[in-house]
Amino acid sequence: MSERIVLRVGEALVAGGPPGTAAEPEVIIGELDGPVGTAFANQLGDQAKGHSKVLAILNTDIMVRPATLMVSKVTVDNSRYTNILMGTVQGAIANGVLDAVRCGDIPKEKANDLGIIVSVWLNPSVATDDNLDHKKLFEIHREATALAIKKAMNHEPTIDWLLENQEQIVHKYYQMGLDGKI
């Protein structure tokens, strides 16, 4: 039997595609009978206008396991953005979760016991991009979801790596401010 997974946290950034397609999910993973399960149930039952929480699904009526809840970091206020978030990105997140199970980052035997909450950032510019590459958007969000889960499950980055690299890492937007580019 696998060890108990009480609460794991991870994030990832995958960029490099067309404008607006970058993904930066943050994940919380844990047993449904613990604090993650409580948070999962509270989030699903406490809907807020502009920040709907929905299950990650492969398609309508096909929820993934572990049960995964998507929460938007951006206020959702138009139907085009909603359709992209609750279509392309929702499917990508569901596939990223299954990729994490397939490769062993999430133990398959825990698939019914764990819950995942994914905080999703989707660039609002997608709602006005008439040439949005949905295939690329899907691929990037799928990859980012699987990577965030991998990092959470493997406690990455490690504290040793962080301590060794702390002075070499400069936050992108801080550096841009120093350079006068924000």
Order of alpha helices (4+ residues) and beta strands (2+ residues): beta-beta-alpha-beta-beta-beta-beta-alpha-alpha-beta-alpha-alpha-alpha
